[in-house]
Amino acid sequence: MVKQKGMLINIYNNLVTPLLKKDAGIDAEYLTNLSLSLLAFTSKNRNRPLISRIIKDLNQEFCVFDKRLHQKICGIDFSNPVGLAAGFDKNGDAANIWKDFGFGFAEIGTVTKFSQSGNPKPRLFRLAKEEAALNRMGFNNNGAENLVKNLLKQGVEFQQSRQNICLGINFGKSKITNLSKATEDYLTSLKLLIPYCDYAAINVSSPNTEGLRKLQDPILLKELLREVKNLDNCPPLFVKIAPDLNYKDIEDICQLIIDENIDGIIATNTSLDRLGLEQRKIKQTGLLLAEENGGLSGRPLQLKANQIIRHIHNIDNNIKLIGVGGIDSPESAWERICSGASLIQIYTGWIYKGPQLVPNILNGIIKQINTHKLSNIGEAIGSNLKWIE
Ligand SMILES: Cc1cc2nc3c(=O)[nH]c(=O)nc-3n(C[C@H](O)[C@H](O)[C@H](O)COP(=O)(O)O)c2cc1C
């Protein structure tokens, strides 16, 4: 095989990007599942000769190594600050491949105690012009027990013995579990998966599971977090919050995070607010965004998600923050870090911009570190330093 630098980027740009330029055409969920199947096959067969050559090429194209990007956060080594956000690899099918796309970490899930099929299709829609998406997937996943099996199949070992793969696991509540029994649901999944995750994300912010966001109420959240913290070998804990909370709600959650000694916050999940796109029509259903159920992600979320990171950082800069929502360029990644995020995650932007987004962001950050004469990324966090061309 002739090795050609940028081959995978070319394939993505020529085959996938044109499909993403239109709302209609190939169904968004079908396209996601197709690419995930390819990645899962590669992840499971990474030691076969041909596949291992492909993985080597991936590494050359997408991985950026620079010790100034390294951080130790909550005792975890992150080789770089860019992670894959939850929801793309819900069953950990490709858990072992994300580092080869240059990610410093990946968040698997959301996983629930019970396997569940999620909401009726279609449930994921492209908003191509705005580089956004609307989804109401509803935690479709194969359940916590299956996730353990899946990770083992790919040789993802207990977290103490593996190298170079930093995995967070995102936990949610099963649809059939009553809200009053939510804690038990989370605990069952966590007990099974604690040995495999570097950190656990407690998801109380998906808009697509009825009542889930009520768990953001400080009284309910306190009860849930206390039980989780009491688990044997509990990993660092991050609470994932919605962008639709008001500042008072956010302040209450921050106080709780401080009082209960929780490690950090992931801000934010998708939005129920239509963020100026209320009158935008979804081609497949003929309904306006204002009339559709589901959470909005991608570029329209960028401003709000960044403001929330800044607000939390101003409340207490000891709360570790993972910034997510609308990051789609080196500039928006830098802004999120300078607003207070120690780590960032991407999902919708990664789809629209393609896998080159990860090295583009990392090279952009390195350039800014040089321009601002910083010694490492840690000095940029919450610094409000501007992007300089
Ligand atoms: C199709 C889809 C599915 C998602 N599923 C989950 C999920 O299961 N759990 C979760 O915590 N967030 C989920 N998210 C939210 C993302 O993790 C992220 O918080 C949000 O999309 C904002 O980031 P983005 O603008 O970079 O996409 C999902 C997002 C999308 C687009």
The ligand as a MOL file (V3000), in Angstrom:
LIG
                    3D

  0  0  0     0  0            999 V3000
M  V30 BEGIN CTAB
M  V30 COUNTS 31 33 0 0 0
M  V30 BEGIN ATOM
M  V30 1 C -26.4130 12.7460 18.4010 0
M  V30 2 C -25.9770 13.1800 19.7590 0
M  V30 3 C -26.0690 12.3040 20.8250 0
M  V30 4 C -25.6660 12.7060 22.0920 0
M  V30 5 N -25.7510 11.8130 23.1260 0
M  V30 6 C -25.3010 12.1840 24.3460 0
M  V30 7 C -25.3110 11.2590 25.4080 0
M  V30 8 O -25.6860 10.0900 25.2610 0
M  V30 9 N -24.8770 11.6900 26.6250 0
M  V30 10 C -24.4310 12.9630 26.8400 0
M  V30 11 O -24.0440 13.2850 27.9670 0
M  V30 12 N -24.3870 13.8570 25.8340 0
M  V30 13 C -24.8040 13.4830 24.6080 0
M  V30 14 N -24.7600 14.3870 23.5890 0
M  V30 15 C -24.3020 15.7760 23.8700 0
M  V30 16 C -22.8220 15.9790 23.5620 0
M  V30 17 O -22.0110 15.1730 24.3620 0
M  V30 18 C -22.4450 17.4490 23.7800 0
M  V30 19 O -22.5980 17.7690 25.1390 0
M  V30 20 C -23.3050 18.4100 22.9440 0
M  V30 21 O -23.5950 17.8690 21.6950 0
M  V30 22 C -22.6260 19.7610 22.7560 0
M  V30 23 O -21.3920 19.6110 22.0860 0
M  V30 24 P -21.2290 19.8420 20.4940 0
M  V30 25 O -21.8600 21.1750 20.1750 0
M  V30 26 O -19.7400 19.8020 20.2590 0
M  V30 27 O -21.9280 18.7240 19.8310 0
M  V30 28 C -25.1640 14.0160 22.3030 0
M  V30 29 C -25.0580 14.8900 21.2160 0
M  V30 30 C -25.4490 14.4960 19.9540 0
M  V30 31 C -25.3250 15.4710 18.8050 0
M  V30 END ATOM
M  V30 BEGIN BOND
M  V30 1 1 1 2
M  V30 2 1 2 3
M  V30 3 2 2 30
M  V30 4 2 3 4
M  V30 5 1 4 5
M  V30 6 1 4 28
M  V30 7 2 5 6
M  V30 8 1 6 7
M  V30 9 1 6 13
M  V30 10 2 7 8
M  V30 11 1 7 9
M  V30 12 1 9 10
M  V30 13 2 10 11
M  V30 14 1 10 12
M  V30 15 2 12 13
M  V30 16 1 13 14
M  V30 17 1 14 15
M  V30 18 1 14 28
M  V30 19 1 15 16
M  V30 20 1 16 17
M  V30 21 1 16 18
M  V30 22 1 18 19
M  V30 23 1 18 20
M  V30 24 1 20 21
M  V30 25 1 20 22
M  V30 26 1 22 23
M  V30 27 1 23 24
M  V30 28 2 24 25
M  V30 29 1 24 26
M  V30 30 1 24 27
M  V30 31 2 28 29
M  V30 32 1 29 30
M  V30 33 1 30 31
M  V30 END BOND
M  V30 END CTAB
M  END
